[in-house]
Each structure stands twice: as structure tokens, then as C-alpha cells.
Amino acid sequence: MKRIVKRLVFIISLLLFLYFWTKKSQQNDFKSFNFSSVIYPSPYDDKTTLIRYFEKTQQLIIDEEKVSIAKNHKIVIANSRSIPDSRFLLLEYTKIFGQEKFCSKSSLDIFSKQCPYQNCDYTCNHSRLNEAQLVLFHKYDVKKEQMPTKRNIDQVWLLWHDEPLFLVSHDFNQYLFNWTTSYIFNSEISFGAYGLTLLRNDNTDIDFEQWINEQYEKRLNQASWFVTNCGAKRRLDYYYRLRQYFPIIVHGTCVDKQNFSSCPRFSSCETDQLKSTKFYLAFESQTCKDYITEKFWRALKYGTIPIALGPLMKQSYERIAPPNSFIYVGDYETPQLLAQHLYEIVKNKNIFRKYHLWRKYYWTGYSAQDNEQYRFCEVCYKLNTVNSHIYYTNIHEFFSDQC
């Protein structure tokens, strides 16, 4: 009996040692990273449910909300919305890019099985307009003559808009939308607009080291880029300057029409290109605040290091991207200095490893299939928790500000 007890004590002691050693190792991996400035938990955070992500976002948008209120983009009346102790019905009032988006899906598929709130239902039946707690409008599909003529003041009208700027055929301010879902960080729903970072549930330490060795050896010491929008002169100009100091494989009608025809966007050829180089030019067409599209997230997904050019504030990237996962163009005074750093990475596997260290602990998604269930989980979370009435008095300016 004593021998069994000793063995149990030894096993428990060993497990505790391994647990605390792992925690210490994780902290050393990111010892200089400030996790209070991002929306995702740290690898050693005990609170890792989706609520944690939403709560951290709420903490980080406080100052930006004050700016939006001061600029009269929206009005927020605190403690004025009563939250019913019941189920919530969401009505897809407009189509989404001309198609019924979620009408045939179950609530579990729409809101995610991992969502902490499971009391939201979804319908596309307009006859249920009066009983819906939230009515969803997709900006592209809003037609003035088809908007509801009457409105329940207790309903939340939610406008979905993921594109930069806000070009419209009529005045959207008249609708006094309550919430927005978009890429803008202080939209009421912003989680997973184009991509998201989630803490892994599995341990990938052993596979990670093998992956690093393989990727460092097989990937070309080059950057790749796919570009089709020739009107975005800022990024084209930077590309032409950077390529003088560092090799770039580029496909697109703006630069190389011949190669583009044989390797179009969203093809297996493009995927192979993303998997073949160490870097990718994640250059956005706009400088709008928080406008970070699938270009950036796809680069992460396929194992490259994104070179980010887009929003003028690095913070837009830092608070949603995995820790130490990208290179921000604004950190370098000239393209030549950026190229010098790229050469430092390709010559030193330890530096290369640091840009991928996040992969041990985090997962990223970029597709609609990856993101949308988390976006709608946030909608359900907000319906259950937000006790303020919000009205957008100048939704045009909200989307056009800093753009």
C-alpha cells in the first residue's frame, strides 16, 4: 500500500512539474509581448472561452467609442435597453449579395456549437418581422422601396458592411441603425470580419519544430504577391521600390499580365505560390482604419510571413493578428531597410522561427466557413449582454472616417 501511495505521489508531482514547466516555457516564448493590447487570450490564460475574446474587445474599444460619440457618428444611451430572459430571433431581412445566406442552416451551424449563448434563432421569414429582436440588413442589398415602413423601437437593426468607404444611392442615416457588423474595430460586431486568431486546444510543440525545419529549408528566399486592382497606387509604388532590393514573384494584370493568366487568384496555382515563398506582400488597396482583408489572413494560413501595408496605424494589425506574426512596412523608413530585415530572416533560422512561434499556440481562419459562425456568436452574445440603446446618426461618416 505504501508503495502505491509513493508512486501516486511521484506521478502527481511529475504532472505538476510538467504543468508549471510548460506554463513557464510559454511565458518565455512571449515574455515581451503585451497581451493586454490584443483581443485573444495568452497561452497561459485560464479564461479561454469566446466570452473572453468579446470582453477583451469591449475593453479595447472604449477610447474609440468616445471618439465616435464625440464626432456624432452614434448616440449611446447607457442602461436603457432591457434584456429579455428568453430566446432571441434574428431576421435576415435583405439578401446577402443577392442570395439567401443562412436560411437553410440550423441555429447551431449559424451561431457555433462553441458559442457560450445558445438562445438565438434565425429566420428569413418576413412575416416574423414584428417578433424579431434583431433585423439584419446587408448594405449592398438595401433598397429604399423595400425597407420596413414600421419599426418596433425595441428591435435592434443591424447593418452588415465589410467594404471600405460607404457609397450609397440614398441616405442611410434616416434608418438610425442600432448596430453595425464590419471590419471597423468599434463596430458592435467586429470579431472575425476577414480573419481571426483563436487559441489552440491541442499541443503542437513536436510538430512545430519539425515544421520550422522543413519550411525554412524548402521555401524560397523571396516574397510573392497577387495583385489585380491597379488603381491602388500606394502599394504599387512601394512594390516597385522594394523589388530593387529584394526578389518578389508577382502575378497580376497590374504588373505581369502573362503570368496572371496562368496563375489566377483563388486557384491551386496561387495556393502553391503562397506555400513556396517565405514572405507575402499583404498590401491593401485602402488605408482605411482597421481594413485588413483576407490577403493578410491567407498569408498566415498558408505559412508565409505577411509584409503588411494598409491601415496607417500598426495597432489595427497588432490587436487581432497572432503575436509577432507579421512585418509592418511602417516600421521601416525605407524599402531598403525593410529588405535588409528580410535578408536577416532568410539567413537566420532562429529569427524565422520567432515569426512563426505563434503557430504552437494559435490557429487562424480566413474563409467565410471559418469566420461567420464566430461573427454570429458575437451577435448572440451582444443580444444577451448589451444594456445600452445605440443609434447611428451619421453612419456614412462612421464608415468613411480615417479612410
N, C-alpha and C positions, 0 to 999 in steps of 0.2 A: 504493500500500500504506500509506504514512504517513497519507494522508487517511482511509482506512478505519479505521486504528487510532485516529486522533484522534476520529472520530465515535463509535467504540465507547467510548472513554474518557469522552466527553461524555455519552453515553446512560447509562452506568453511574453516573457522578457525579450525573446528574439523578435517576435512580431512587433512589440512596442518599439524596439530599437530600429527595425526596418522602417516602421511608420514615421518616426521622427527624423530618421536619416533621409528618407525620401522628401519629407517636408523641407528639411534644411537644404537639400540639393536643389529643389525647385526654387527656393528663395534665392539661392546663389545664382541660378540661371537668369533671374530678372531682378537682381539686387538693386540696380539703379533705376528701375522703371517705376513710374508713378501710377499705380493702379487706381488712384482716386480720380484720375482725369479721363478714364475710359468707361464705357458702358457695360463691359463684361467683367465677370469676377476674376480674381487672380487664381492661379493654380492651387493655392493653399487657402482659399476662401471656403469656409464651411457652408455658406449660403449660395447655392448654385442653381436654384430654380429660376424659371423665367421671370418671376416677380422681381428677383434681384436685378435683372437687366433693366426692367421697366423703372424700378425705383432709382437706380443709378442715373438713368436718363433724366428723370424728373429733377434730380439734384443738379445735374449739369446744365439744364436749360434755364435756370432761374434768371440769370442775368439777361439772356436773350429774350425771354418773355417780357421783361421790364422794358427792353428796347422796343419790342413790337407794340406794346401798350402805349409807350411814350410817342411813337410815331403814328398812333391812331390806326394801326392795322387791325387791331382787335380790341374788344372790351371783355374783361374778365370780372364777373361778379361772384366773389367768393361765398361759399357756404349757402348757395341759393338753389342748388339742384338737389331734389330729393331722389334717393336711390331706392327703387322698389325692391322688396325682398321676394323676387320672383324670377322667372326666366325672361330673357331679352330676345326680341325678334328683330332681325336685320332684314331690310328690304332692299334688294338690288333694283333700283328704280330705273336707271338707264342701263343700256347695254355697255359692254366694255370693248371699245374699238369695234363696235358693230355686232358683237357676239354676246350671247348669254354666257356669263363667265362661270358661275358656280351653281346654276340652277339644278343640275342633275347630281350634285355631290351631297354627301351626308355632312351633318354638322361636325362629326369627328374629323372628316377629311379637310374641312374648311378651317377649323379652329385649332387643330392639332390635338392628338391624344395627350401630349405633354403639357397642354395649357392648364394652368392652375385653376381656371374657372371653366366649368363645363355646363354653364346655364345659358348658352347663347344658341339661337336657332337662326336659320337663313331661309329666305323665300324670294321668289321673283314674281309672286302673285300680287298684282297691283290692287286687287280688291281688299288686301290686308293692310293698305296704307295707314288707315286710322289706328290700327292696333300695334303698328311697328314702333319700337322705341328708337330705332336708328334707320335713317333712309340714306342710301348710298347713291351718289351721283358721280359719274366719271366725266371729267371736264370735257374731253374730246367729244363725248356723245350727248352733252346737254343741248337741248333745243328749246328755245324760249316758248314755243307754242305747246310743248309737251310737258312743261313743268306743272306741278300741282297748283291748283288755284286756291286751295285752302291749306292751312297748316296748323297742326297741333303744336302749341308752344312748348310742350314738354318733350317733343321729339328732338333728337339730335340729327341735324342734316350734315352729312359728311361728304366733302368734295375730295375726290381722288385725282391727283395731278402729279405726274412724275417727270415732266419735261421742264427745261429751263424757260424762263420768260413766261408771259401769260397773254398770248394773242387770242382775242375773242371777237366775235361778231356783234356782241351786245354786252350790256352792263351786268356783270355778275354780282356786283355789290348789293344789288336790290334783293338778293336771296338771303342775305345775312346767314351764310353758312356758319355752323357752330364749330365744326372741327375740320381739319384737313389731314389727308394722308399723302405724304410726299417725301422726297429726299431731304427737305429742309429740316434741320435737326430739331427745331422747336415747333414743328407741326405736332399736332396732338398724337398722330400716328406716324412714326418715322422709322421704326425698327425694321431692318431688312428691306429697305426700299430697292436697292440694287444688289446688295450683298449683306452678309452678316458673319460675325465671329462668335462661335459658341465653344464653351469649354468641353473638352472630350470627356467621355466616361471611361475610356479604355486607356491602358498604359502602352505606349509605343516606343519606349526607350531603346530596346534592342533593334527593332526595325528601323528606327530613326537613324542610328549611326551607320547602319548598312546603306540606307537611302542616301545619306550625305556623301559617302564614299563613291557610290555609283553616279550620282548626279554631278558631282564635282569633276569626275573623270570624263563622263560621256557628253555633257553639254558643251556646246561651242562657246568660246570666249567672245561672244557677240551679243548684240541686242536685236530683237525683232520688232516689227511694227506693221500693223494693218491699218490703212487709212483710206477713207473714201470721201469724207467731207472736205472739199478743197477750199471752202470759204473760211475755215478757221486758220487765219494767217499766223497767229502767235505760235501755234505748235509746229507749223511747217517751217517757220523761220528758225525755231530752236533746233529742229531736226537737222536742217542744213548746216547749222553751225557745229552741232555735236558730232556729226559724221566726219568732220575734218580731223577729229582726234580719237574716235572710237568706231569700230566696224558695226554697221547696222544693216540687217537684212530687212528690206521694206517691200510690202506688197500694197498696191492700191492705185486707183486711177489718178491720184494726185501726183504720184511720183514715178510709178513703174506700171504702165498700162499692160504691157506684155505679160509680166509675171502675174498680175492680178487675175487675168482671165484664166490662168491655170491653177490658181490657188485662192478662190473666193472666200469671203468671210463665212464663218459658221460651217465650214467644210472640214472633212477629216484632214485635209492638207493643212488647214490653219491650225488644227489641234496638234498635228505633228510638229509644226513650226514652233508652237508655244512650248512643246516638250523638248525642243532641241537646243535652245539658247539659254544662257544664264540670266538674261535680262529681257524685259519687255517695256516698250515705251507706252505707258498708260497715260496718254496725252488726251485730255478732254477738249471738246470743241468750245466750251464756255468756261469762264472764270467764276461762274455763279457760286455763291456761298453754299458749301456742302454738296455741290453737284459732283458726285463720284459714281461713275456708272459701272456697268458690267465689265468694261475694259480692265479696270483695276482688279476686280474680284476674280475674273477669269485667269488673269496672270497668276494670282496667288494659287488658284485651284490647280493649275497645271504645272506648278513647281518652279516658276520663274520669280525673279525679284522685280517688282514693278518700279519703274522710274516714273514718278508721279508729277504731272504738270496739269493743273486745273485750278481749284479754289485757291485764292491768294493767301489764305490762312492755313498753315500746316495743321492747326488744331482740327480742321474739318476731317482730315485723314486720321490723326492720332487717336481720336476718341472712339473710332469704330473699327479701325484696322487692327490686326493682331500686333502684339508688341514687337518693335524693331523689325518690321517685316518689309519695309519699303524704303526707297531713296527719294527724298523730296528735292526737286530741282531748285527750289528757293533757298536751300541751304548752301548753295554754291554760287559764288559771284559770277563765274563764267562757265560756259560749257567745257572749256579746257580743264578747269579744276574738277568738274564732275567726272570727266573722263579719267583723270588721274586716280580718283577714288575707285572707279570701275576696274581699273587695272590692278589696284591694290587687292580687290576682292578676287579677281581671277588668278592672282599669283599666291594667294594665301588661303588655304582651306579653312583655317580657323575663323577668318573673317567671313568667309562664305557661310560657314556653319552658323554664325551668330544671326545672320539674316533669316535663317530657317529654323532657329531653335524653337520658335513658337509652335511648330508643327508637332512637337512632342505633346503639347497640352491643348491645342485648339484645332477646331475644324472650321472651314469657311464654306459658304454656299453662294451661288450667284444666279442660279436659274429660278424661274417662277416656281417650279416644283419645290426647290429648296426653301424659298423665302416666304411665299404667300401665306402658308399656314401660321407662321410666326407673326406676320403683319396682322392677320385677323385675330390671332390670340391677343395681341395688344389692344385691338378694338374691344374685345370682350372684357379684358382687364379694365380698360378705361370706363366702360359702361358700369362696371361693378364698383369703381373706386372714386371717380371724379365727382366732386360735390359742388363744382363751380359751373355757372352758366357762362358760356363763351359765345361771342358773336364777332364775326369778321366784318368790320365796317369798311375796310379797303383791302379786299383780297387781291386785287390787281397789284397793288404796291407791295403786299406781303411776298408775292412770288417774284416780283421784279427787283426788289431791293437787293443791292450788292450783286447785281448781275450784269 
